[in-house]
């Protein structure tokens, strides 16, 4: 009886987590190169066998919330959806979108970070940087641009006034991606090393940007479902509470 | 839960900022030499609830951790220096820079500001000035008796004087360019000043070393595309709306939690 109470409470916490994730997706609906997060739930037998030798990236929320004893818990799968967002034309020569799987590489003081947000700029010394001012890496390191007309070919080759300067470093990871988010549109690798993409496997589109891969409709539907599930767990807790109340106040009277 | 409230609030603030920028673009749709700005957003720091790569209770390694984001923030207002369309005016002191470069204008405080807008006039001493009366650098004075002014693609200014058969050269207009024009700071009045991010202006002759050439009797109109801005406005408004819905939902969930105890 009381177990059900905890299970429902855990359900509420899970739905709250879901709502936080949806809120973050919606807040980033206009963030270039943003990849949406999803939390999905599945019922498993018990906490102890929840993860076991499963190969799917499933994380038991129960260990996050501390208790290990509650049976029939709801496990949660927390994944980032790396599908390609809508690519739109901007006409700005320093905007780059990747048509296909892969990542651009940004140099940070924590090591290389990977991004799909190709909204770049130049700094005062003519280096290609992202909007946070971090250098974008080419195959030969930081890309320096001195001159007028900048062209970026489909292969990622950067041409300044028709002369090749460097090629954008394009990498990919073994699937399924095991990447964490670092904010500022950057990803870091949690497992697996990046490999250089063979030329021609991805098209670099100059003058384009990739929008967030968020679908407003499905996020709204998820939001409604989350709210109603949350409400449902509330009713479960309330009815268990009511039953307990009856047990305490009426059974003793017989 | 409170996180969702603040996360959505950051989304609403960001979209509001976006609408501010779009409104400014639309307000300047008829401003000579205006360059539109675009707001770039980035996701905020993530709170890691469980780090990837750690072990779970049965010793298996967790491939993807649990990270909850905290919303979005505007990270840059990028000015897009794409060429605007030309409008022919017939006025001899209306100039367009076809390509890279900025006109240099002397501010009253002695500093140089930079402009794409080439709607020049003459002041009482015949000097070429902007609509605000700031003198074009290098200073060029047109004699009062001049019949015609000819400005060539390389910036040479020639005047025809009464009684002279050949036009006389009275000066040359030079242009300045920057390593990173998007880093220039706008000071209004169609003027920009350099910052540490833009680098200092490099002065040169129009048509040489990658500088653009000059076109006389035309003006460069704003590079704002109304349709594009309208679409951006719609997207921003709807994104604002959906974030407000997320706040309402989070609020309702809090209310449900508050009503757990009947």
Interface residues (C-beta under 8 A of the other chain):
Chain A: X12 X15 X16 X17 X19 X20 X21 X22 X23 X24 X26 X27 X28 X29 X30 X31 X32 X34 X37 X47 X48 X51 X52 X53 X54 X57 X59 X60 X61 X63 X64 X68 X76 X78 X79 X80 X90 X91 X92 X94 X117 X119 X121 X122 X123 X124 X125 X126 X131 X132 X146 X147 X148 X149 X161 X176 X178 X179 X180 X181 X182 X183 X184 X185 X190 X191 X216 X219 X220 X223 X224 X226 X227 X230 X231 X234 X237 X238 X241 X242
Chain B: X1 X3 X4 X5 X7 X8 X10 X11 X14 X15 X18 X38 X40 X41 X42 X43 X44 X45 X46 X48 X49 X50 X51 X52 X53 X56 X57 X58 X60 X61 X62 X63 X64 X65 X66 X67 X68 X69 X70 X71 X72 X75 X76 X78 X80 X82 X99 X100 X179 X180 X182 X183 X196 X197 X198 X199 X210 X235 X236 X238 X239 X242 X243 X245 X246 X249 X250 X252 X253 X256 X257 X259 X260 X261 X262
